[in-house]
Amino acid sequence: MKVCIFGVGAVGGLLAHGFGQSAGCDVSIVTRGAHLEAIQARGLTLVLPNGEQRTQRLRAVSSAAELGEQDYVFVTLKTYSQPESADQVAALLGACGVAVFVCNGIPWWWSHGLPATAVNDAPSSVLDPDQRLWRLVQPERVIGCVAYSTNELTAPGVVQHAGNNLWKLGEPDGSASSRLAHCSDLLRTAGFHTETTDDIRRAVWVKLLRNASLSPLSALTRCAIGELGERADMLAIIDVLVDEIASIARATGHDLSGEVALAKGVAQRASEKSRLAAAHGVAKSDTPSMLQDVLRGKPIEVEAILGVPHEFAHRAGISCPTLSMLLSLLRALNSSAGRRLN
């Protein structure tokens, strides 16, 4: 079974390492820069929560042109980088391959199969300029994936896995396809906990309750999730954001009322876990990827996480003033990514 991980950052590195240990998987990596050079020179190192380090030698290249057609291509690129790589992903898929897009926010294929008048018909000009992904990769070739896994790229070629290992998979059309079952089995054999769902969009919204409330505040304040949970003022803002996001999801046909309380309590639970870990002399990382990107001066995923939900709210006539304010702040922050003030 040929498996390619396209865009190997923290999450992609965890996937690559897992598949690299799985019998019967011919694994390859497409990445670039110092990360590529490190993997080619020294291998890919995964640091487990207990500090154990495991290094694997995996085939790593800078371009899909160096690889043949694949059975599965797991795309773990940031959403803003996906359109420019559409031709490479399409080439890897060939005639029969399957693309598994690991979603962080609203994905480009969101509107596939939805009524043309739906509130949540995603604006392709934001997520997929020129519809490159839609035309070249094609939404019917896609399996959606929502990952609950805490990882950080701590150095070129080194991924720190801090915990959590749940991967939710679903067809955009909600079908229980044979390829969905096979993809789930493939991940499970590689050591990942998987669940399949007939409503992958709902799974995206459930994660957005956390991502769209916690990650922006973390990025703007440079506080880890646990640190946010120690501040009453931040918890109050989180509560408002979760309610606003839930109202937008409801307008798209997804009732998340049973998930709201859990989402509002994430920061406080993270704070408690951090204190417990510190008491036992164990480092506990709860730094979201958006903050990791800010600290490295890299662009952040604003539109998929906040921009498109905000557009949905506008279409549905829903007021979301707190989300609107955060969206403006994050867009401004993104415009200055990598810039140093004199």
NUZANU-653881 format. One line per field, with one value per residue (C-alpha): x, y, z; chain; residue number from 1; residue in one letter. Coordinates in nm, 3 decimals. Layout:
<atoms>
x <- X / ... $
y <- Y / ... $
z <- Z / ... $
chain <- A / ... $
resi <- NUM / ... $
resn <- A / ... $
</atoms>
This chain:
<atoms>
x <- 0.000 / 0.156 / 0.095 / 0.224 / 0.215 / 0.204 / 0.321 / 0.496 / 0.479 / 0.384 / 0.067 / 0.209 / 0.523 / 0.318 / 0.129 / 0.446 / 0.608 / 0.304 / 0.275 / 0.649 / 0.610 / 0.311 / 0.377 / 0.274 / 0.295 / 0.534 / 0.557 / 0.691 / 0.700 / 0.671 / 0.810 / 1.072 / 1.339 / 1.535 / 1.278 / 1.339 / 1.715 / 1.704 / 1.483 / 1.702 / 2.019 / 1.913 / 1.563 / 1.236 / 1.237 / 0.921 / 0.945 / 0.678 / 0.506 / 0.735 / 1.044 / 1.130 / 1.272 / 1.208 / 1.382 / 1.290 / 1.447 / 1.173 / 1.181 / 1.150 / 1.135 / 1.060 / 0.829 / 0.557 / 0.730 / 0.989 / 0.722 / 0.481 / 0.106 / -0.014 / -0.305 / -0.357 / -0.232 / -0.272 / -0.264 / -0.157 / -0.070 / -0.207 / -0.528 / -0.373 / -0.100 / -0.329 / -0.439 / -0.082 / -0.012 / -0.326 / -0.139 / 0.112 / -0.158 / -0.357 / -0.050 / 0.005 / -0.357 / -0.343 / -0.659 / -0.747 / -0.584 / -0.770 / -0.688 / -0.737 / -0.744 / -0.681 / -0.914 / -0.828 / -1.136 / -1.376 / -1.220 / -1.224 / -1.457 / -1.726 / -1.997 / -1.966 / -2.311 / -2.484 / -2.784 / -2.676 / -2.881 / -2.734 / -2.611 / -2.286 / -2.197 / -1.831 / -1.684 / -1.434 / -1.259 / -1.137 / -1.050 / -0.980 / -0.886 / -0.943 / -1.096 / -0.766 / -0.837 / -1.192 / -1.078 / -0.753 / -0.799 / -1.182 / -1.401 / -1.529 / -1.172 / -1.160 / -1.210 / -1.242 / -1.043 / -1.061 / -0.765 / -0.747 / -0.374 / -0.131 / 0.202 / 0.477 / 0.764 / 1.038 / 1.331 / 1.383 / 1.313 / 1.184 / 0.817 / 0.707 / 0.389 / 0.229 / -0.082 / -0.425 / -0.460 / -0.814 / -0.883 / -1.239 / -1.299 / -1.595 / -1.703 / -1.827 / -2.148 / -2.199 / -2.176 / -2.032 / -1.796 / -1.551 / -1.263 / -1.364 / -1.359 / -1.025 / -0.873 / -0.988 / -0.834 / -0.511 / -0.480 / -0.575 / -0.310 / -0.057 / -0.143 / -0.404 / -0.744 / -1.010 / -1.382 / -1.590 / -1.890 / -2.174 / -2.152 / -1.793 / -1.909 / -2.054 / -1.717 / -1.554 / -1.794 / -1.738 / -1.364 / -1.423 / -1.600 / -1.252 / -1.029 / -1.217 / -1.244 / -0.913 / -0.658 / -0.723 / -0.703 / -0.386 / -0.231 / -0.318 / -0.214 / 0.069 / -0.085 / -0.100 / -0.446 / -0.388 / -0.284 / -0.607 / -0.793 / -0.644 / -0.792 / -1.157 / -1.153 / -1.034 / -1.285 / -1.566 / -1.455 / -1.425 / -1.783 / -1.912 / -1.712 / -1.833 / -2.194 / -2.143 / -1.985 / -2.260 / -2.522 / -2.349 / -2.329 / -2.700 / -2.776 / -2.598 / -2.809 / -2.582 / -2.708 / -2.406 / -2.591 / -2.458 / -2.098 / -2.106 / -2.038 / -1.746 / -1.593 / -1.627 / -1.443 / -1.140 / -0.918 / -0.992 / -0.924 / -0.597 / -0.499 / -0.569 / -0.366 / -0.074 / -0.069 / -0.085 / 0.195 / 0.412 / 0.357 / 0.503 / 0.790 / 0.650 / 0.635 / 0.285 / 0.248 / -0.086 / 0.032 / -0.205 / -0.059 / -0.182 / 0.033 / 0.324 / 0.302 / 0.285 / 0.594 / 0.780 / 0.668 / 0.467 / 0.122 / -0.175 / -0.494 / -0.739 / -0.993 / -1.072 / -1.105 / -1.275 / -1.324 / -1.555 / -1.768 / -1.803 / -1.923 / -2.177 / -2.301 / -2.337 / -2.545 / -2.767 / -2.812 / -2.644 / -2.468 / -2.129 / -1.949 / -1.678 / -1.585 / -1.591 / -1.348 / -1.110 / -1.123 / -1.013 / -0.735 / -0.605 / -0.613 / -0.402 / -0.170 / -0.137 / -0.045 / 0.256 / 0.373 / 0.751 / 0.791 / 1.019 / 0.956 / 1.258 $
y <- 0.000 / 0.329 / 0.614 / 0.969 / 1.241 / 1.575 / 1.868 / 1.717 / 1.951 / 1.839 / 1.643 / 1.513 / 1.400 / 1.198 / 1.034 / 0.958 / 0.802 / 0.585 / 0.461 / 0.405 / 0.144 / -0.023 / -0.346 / -0.331 / 0.049 / 0.203 / 0.552 / 0.868 / 1.232 / 1.554 / 1.851 / 2.121 / 2.343 / 2.261 / 2.000 / 1.806 / 1.832 / 1.707 / 1.408 / 1.315 / 1.344 / 1.204 / 1.061 / 1.169 / 1.171 / 1.142 / 1.240 / 1.066 / 1.222 / 1.019 / 1.162 / 0.850 / 0.929 / 0.715 / 0.785 / 0.641 / 0.664 / 0.753 / 0.855 / 1.234 / 1.448 / 1.809 / 1.742 / 1.493 / 1.453 / 1.238 / 0.987 / 0.764 / 0.735 / 0.663 / 0.472 / 0.733 / 1.090 / 1.248 / 1.625 / 1.802 / 2.139 / 2.458 / 2.552 / 2.862 / 2.647 / 2.382 / 2.551 / 2.605 / 2.234 / 2.109 / 1.994 / 1.792 / 1.625 / 1.544 / 1.388 / 1.166 / 1.047 / 0.928 / 0.748 / 0.560 / 0.730 / 0.884 / 1.222 / 1.251 / 1.619 / 1.671 / 1.963 / 2.256 / 2.469 / 2.470 / 2.269 / 2.364 / 2.075 / 2.185 / 2.271 / 1.942 / 1.782 / 2.064 / 2.248 / 2.549 / 2.778 / 2.650 / 2.909 / 2.718 / 2.704 / 2.783 / 3.079 / 2.915 / 3.249 / 3.233 / 2.865 / 2.766 / 3.061 / 2.979 / 2.648 / 2.470 / 2.207 / 2.159 / 2.107 / 1.918 / 1.715 / 1.701 / 1.674 / 1.327 / 1.199 / 1.327 / 1.178 / 1.437 / 1.398 / 1.581 / 1.513 / 1.548 / 1.525 / 1.761 / 1.791 / 2.044 / 2.066 / 2.146 / 2.134 / 2.035 / 1.663 / 1.644 / 1.619 / 1.633 / 1.431 / 1.566 / 1.350 / 1.278 / 1.045 / 1.050 / 1.074 / 1.117 / 1.024 / 1.079 / 1.099 / 1.446 / 1.283 / 1.093 / 0.749 / 0.444 / 0.364 / 0.078 / 0.324 / 0.500 / 0.170 / 0.080 / 0.418 / 0.379 / 0.031 / 0.163 / 0.430 / 0.191 / -0.058 / 0.226 / 0.290 / 0.566 / 0.563 / 0.621 / 0.683 / 0.702 / 0.930 / 0.990 / 1.365 / 1.482 / 1.845 / 1.814 / 1.682 / 1.990 / 2.217 / 2.036 / 2.093 / 2.453 / 2.518 / 2.481 / 2.595 / 2.915 / 3.015 / 2.906 / 2.933 / 3.299 / 3.410 / 3.209 / 3.358 / 3.714 / 3.687 / 3.434 / 3.237 / 2.859 / 2.705 / 2.625 / 2.985 / 3.111 / 2.880 / 3.057 / 3.394 / 3.478 / 3.748 / 3.502 / 3.238 / 3.491 / 3.566 / 3.193 / 3.139 / 3.411 / 3.279 / 2.922 / 3.044 / 3.247 / 2.956 / 2.720 / 2.960 / 2.969 / 2.590 / 2.572 / 2.789 / 2.532 / 2.250 / 2.128 / 2.141 / 2.142 / 2.215 / 1.893 / 1.999 / 2.359 / 2.296 / 2.065 / 2.324 / 2.599 / 2.385 / 2.295 / 2.578 / 2.512 / 2.141 / 2.223 / 2.445 / 2.167 / 1.917 / 2.159 / 2.210 / 1.835 / 1.770 / 2.041 / 1.889 / 1.563 / 1.735 / 1.661 / 1.920 / 1.957 / 2.127 / 2.285 / 2.537 / 2.540 / 2.538 / 2.893 / 3.023 / 2.805 / 2.974 / 3.324 / 3.258 / 3.144 / 3.446 / 3.229 / 3.294 / 3.161 / 2.989 / 3.275 / 3.223 / 2.853 / 2.889 / 3.230 / 3.390 / 3.134 / 3.081 / 3.460 / 3.455 / 3.186 / 3.407 / 3.703 / 3.497 / 3.371 / 3.715 / 3.611 / 3.869 / 3.753 / 4.069 / 3.894 / 3.663 / 3.962 / 4.153 / 3.856 / 3.804 / 4.163 / 4.133 / 3.806 / 3.937 / 4.231 / 3.995 / 3.782 / 4.082 / 4.143 / 3.781 / 3.763 / 4.141 / 4.284 / 4.626 / 4.854 $
z <- 0.000 / -0.113 / 0.130 / 0.087 / 0.352 / 0.170 / 0.380 / 0.677 / 0.973 / 1.323 / 1.241 / 0.915 / 1.095 / 1.342 / 1.056 / 0.863 / 1.168 / 1.234 / 0.878 / 0.867 / 1.142 / 0.977 / 0.790 / 0.428 / 0.398 / 0.147 / 0.296 / 0.136 / 0.245 / 0.047 / 0.238 / 0.192 / 0.343 / 0.656 / 0.757 / 0.435 / 0.470 / 0.829 / 0.746 / 0.451 / 0.660 / 0.997 / 0.963 / 1.121 / 1.502 / 1.709 / 2.076 / 2.284 / 2.590 / 2.820 / 2.650 / 2.450 / 2.106 / 1.801 / 1.472 / 1.134 / 0.794 / 0.546 / 0.183 / 0.176 / -0.139 / -0.228 / -0.521 / -0.611 / -0.946 / -0.768 / -0.663 / -0.849 / -0.806 / -0.453 / -0.302 / -0.029 / -0.006 / 0.338 / 0.293 / 0.612 / 0.462 / 0.611 / 0.431 / 0.272 / 0.111 / -0.034 / -0.361 / -0.484 / -0.436 / -0.613 / -0.924 / -0.721 / -0.511 / -0.826 / -0.988 / -0.684 / -0.693 / -1.051 / -1.160 / -0.842 / -0.543 / -0.248 / -0.093 / 0.283 / 0.382 / 0.753 / 0.831 / 1.051 / 1.006 / 0.711 / 0.422 / 0.054 / -0.038 / 0.213 / -0.042 / -0.233 / -0.244 / -0.055 / -0.204 / -0.409 / -0.185 / 0.141 / 0.391 / 0.420 / 0.052 / 0.116 / -0.077 / -0.310 / -0.367 / -0.007 / 0.037 / -0.322 / -0.547 / -0.914 / -0.795 / -0.848 / -0.582 / -0.706 / -1.067 / -1.019 / -0.701 / -0.722 / -0.411 / -0.500 / -0.455 / -0.095 / 0.249 / 0.524 / 0.844 / 1.176 / 1.404 / 1.780 / 1.838 / 2.011 / 1.832 / 1.775 / 1.530 / 1.781 / 1.535 / 1.172 / 1.154 / 1.514 / 1.615 / 1.979 / 2.035 / 2.353 / 2.356 / 2.207 / 1.913 / 1.771 / 1.398 / 1.272 / 0.909 / 0.681 / 0.320 / 0.216 / 0.090 / 0.416 / 0.258 / 0.434 / 0.148 / 0.126 / 0.084 / 0.407 / 0.595 / 0.439 / 0.526 / 0.886 / 0.903 / 0.753 / 1.021 / 1.298 / 1.188 / 1.202 / 1.567 / 1.538 / 1.708 / 1.442 / 1.418 / 1.101 / 1.073 / 0.830 / 0.901 / 0.878 / 0.861 / 1.210 / 1.328 / 1.175 / 1.364 / 1.694 / 1.666 / 1.558 / 1.888 / 2.039 / 1.753 / 1.677 / 2.042 / 2.195 / 1.914 / 1.824 / 2.187 / 2.235 / 1.921 / 2.022 / 2.388 / 2.347 / 2.632 / 2.616 / 2.655 / 3.022 / 3.089 / 2.932 / 3.168 / 3.469 / 3.375 / 3.439 / 3.170 / 2.905 / 3.013 / 2.971 / 2.615 / 2.539 / 2.656 / 2.423 / 2.127 / 2.177 / 2.183 / 1.866 / 1.681 / 1.795 / 1.661 / 1.322 / 1.314 / 1.397 / 1.093 / 0.877 / 1.020 / 1.300 / 1.658 / 1.889 / 2.212 / 2.364 / 2.290 / 2.412 / 2.780 / 2.697 / 2.466 / 2.726 / 2.981 / 2.767 / 2.890 / 3.256 / 3.214 / 3.037 / 3.328 / 3.577 / 3.372 / 3.348 / 3.725 / 3.785 / 3.537 / 3.694 / 4.038 / 3.904 / 3.725 / 3.379 / 3.101 / 2.958 / 2.620 / 2.530 / 2.273 / 1.974 / 1.624 / 1.561 / 1.847 / 1.732 / 1.391 / 1.542 / 1.753 / 1.441 / 1.238 / 1.000 / 0.849 / 1.044 / 0.930 / 0.967 / 0.691 / 0.737 / 1.114 / 1.145 / 0.804 / 0.645 / 0.959 / 0.972 / 0.610 / 0.700 / 0.984 / 0.749 / 0.505 / 0.785 / 0.939 / 1.264 / 1.479 / 1.607 / 1.727 / 1.926 / 1.640 / 1.402 / 1.622 / 1.652 / 1.276 / 1.214 / 1.471 / 1.328 / 0.972 / 1.087 / 1.272 / 0.960 / 0.748 / 0.972 / 0.990 / 0.991 / 1.013 / 1.281 / 1.429 / 1.453 $
chain <- A / A / A / A / A / A / A / A / A / A / A / A / A / A / A / A / A / A / A / A / A / A / A / A / A / A / A / A / A / A / A / A / A / A / A / A / A / A / A / A / A / A / A / A / A / A / A / A / A / A / A / A / A / A / A / A / A / A / A / A / A / A / A / A / A / A / A / A / A / A / A / A / A / A / A / A / A / A / A / A / A / A / A / A / A / A / A / A / A / A / A / A / A / A / A / A / A / A / A / A / A / A / A / A / A / A / A / A / A / A / A / A / A / A / A / A / A / A / A / A / A / A / A / A / A / A / A / A / A / A / A / A / A / A / A / A / A / A / A / A / A / A / A / A / A / A / A / A / A / A / A / A / A / A / A / A / A / A / A / A / A / A / A / A / A / A / A / A / A / A / A / A / A / A / A / A / A / A / A / A / A / A / A / A / A / A / A / A / A / A / A / A / A / A / A / A / A / A / A / A / A / A / A / A / A / A / A / A / A / A / A / A / A / A / A / A / A / A / A / A / A / A / A / A / A / A / A / A / A / A / A / A / A / A / A / A / A / A / A / A / A / A / A / A / A / A / A / A / A / A / A / A / A / A / A / A / A / A / A / A / A / A / A / A / A / A / A / A / A / A / A / A / A / A / A / A / A / A / A / A / A / A / A / A / A / A / A / A / A / A / A / A / A / A / A / A / A / A / A / A / A / A / A / A / A / A / A / A / A / A / A / A / A / A / A / A / A / A / A / A / A / A / A / A / A / A / A / A / A / A / A / A / A / A / A / A / A / A / A / A / A / A $
resi <- 1 / 2 / 3 / 4 / 5 / 6 / 7 / 8 / 9 / 10 / 11 / 12 / 13 / 14 / 15 / 16 / 17 / 18 / 19 / 20 / 21 / 22 / 23 / 24 / 25 / 26 / 27 / 28 / 29 / 30 / 31 / 32 / 33 / 34 / 35 / 36 / 37 / 38 / 39 / 40 / 41 / 42 / 43 / 44 / 45 / 46 / 47 / 48 / 49 / 50 / 51 / 52 / 53 / 54 / 55 / 56 / 57 / 58 / 59 / 60 / 61 / 62 / 63 / 64 / 65 / 66 / 67 / 68 / 69 / 70 / 71 / 72 / 73 / 74 / 75 / 76 / 77 / 78 / 79 / 80 / 81 / 82 / 83 / 84 / 85 / 86 / 87 / 88 / 89 / 90 / 91 / 92 / 93 / 94 / 95 / 96 / 97 / 98 / 99 / 100 / 101 / 102 / 103 / 104 / 105 / 106 / 107 / 108 / 109 / 110 / 111 / 112 / 113 / 114 / 115 / 116 / 117 / 118 / 119 / 120 / 121 / 122 / 123 / 124 / 125 / 126 / 127 / 128 / 129 / 130 / 131 / 132 / 133 / 134 / 135 / 136 / 137 / 138 / 139 / 140 / 141 / 142 / 143 / 144 / 145 / 146 / 147 / 148 / 149 / 150 / 151 / 152 / 153 / 154 / 155 / 156 / 157 / 158 / 159 / 160 / 161 / 162 / 163 / 164 / 165 / 166 / 167 / 168 / 169 / 170 / 171 / 172 / 173 / 174 / 175 / 176 / 177 / 178 / 179 / 180 / 181 / 182 / 183 / 184 / 185 / 186 / 187 / 188 / 189 / 190 / 191 / 192 / 193 / 194 / 195 / 196 / 197 / 198 / 199 / 200 / 201 / 202 / 203 / 204 / 205 / 206 / 207 / 208 / 209 / 210 / 211 / 212 / 213 / 214 / 215 / 216 / 217 / 218 / 219 / 220 / 221 / 222 / 223 / 224 / 225 / 226 / 227 / 228 / 229 / 230 / 231 / 232 / 233 / 234 / 235 / 236 / 237 / 238 / 239 / 240 / 241 / 242 / 243 / 244 / 245 / 246 / 247 / 248 / 249 / 250 / 251 / 252 / 253 / 254 / 255 / 256 / 257 / 258 / 259 / 260 / 261 / 262 / 263 / 264 / 265 / 266 / 267 / 268 / 269 / 270 / 271 / 272 / 273 / 274 / 275 / 276 / 277 / 278 / 279 / 280 / 281 / 282 / 283 / 284 / 285 / 286 / 287 / 288 / 289 / 290 / 291 / 292 / 293 / 294 / 295 / 296 / 297 / 298 / 299 / 300 / 301 / 302 / 303 / 304 / 305 / 306 / 307 / 308 / 309 / 310 / 311 / 312 / 313 / 314 / 315 / 316 / 317 / 318 / 319 / 320 / 321 / 322 / 323 / 324 / 325 / 326 / 327 / 328 / 329 / 330 / 331 / 332 / 333 / 334 / 335 / 336 / 337 / 338 / 339 / 340 / 341 / 342 $
resn <- M / K / V / C / I / F / G / V / G / A / V / G / G / L / L / A / H / G / F / G / Q / S / A / G / C / D / V / S / I / V / T / R / G / A / H / L / E / A / I / Q / A / R / G / L / T / L / V / L / P / N / G / E / Q / R / T / Q / R / L / R / A / V / S / S / A / A / E / L / G / E / Q / D / Y / V / F / V / T / L / K / T / Y / S / Q / P / E / S / A / D / Q / V / A / A / L / L / G / A / C / G / V / A / V / F / V / C / N / G / I / P / W / W / W / S / H / G / L / P / A / T / A / V / N / D / A / P / S / S / V / L / D / P / D / Q / R / L / W / R / L / V / Q / P / E / R / V / I / G / C / V / A / Y / S / T / N / E / L / T / A / P / G / V / V / Q / H / A / G / N / N / L / W / K / L / G / E / P / D / G / S / A / S / S / R / L / A / H / C / S / D / L / L / R / T / A / G / F / H / T / E / T / T / D / D / I / R / R / A / V / W / V / K / L / L / R / N / A / S / L / S / P / L / S / A / L / T / R / C / A / I / G / E / L / G / E / R / A / D / M / L / A / I / I / D / V / L / V / D / E / I / A / S / I / A / R / A / T / G / H / D / L / S / G / E / V / A / L / A / K / G / V / A / Q / R / A / S / E / K / S / R / L / A / A / A / H / G / V / A / K / S / D / T / P / S / M / L / Q / D / V / L / R / G / K / P / I / E / V / E / A / I / L / G / V / P / H / E / F / A / H / R / A / G / I / S / C / P / T / L / S / M / L / L / S / L / L / R / A / L / N / S / S / A / G / R / R / L / N $
</atoms>
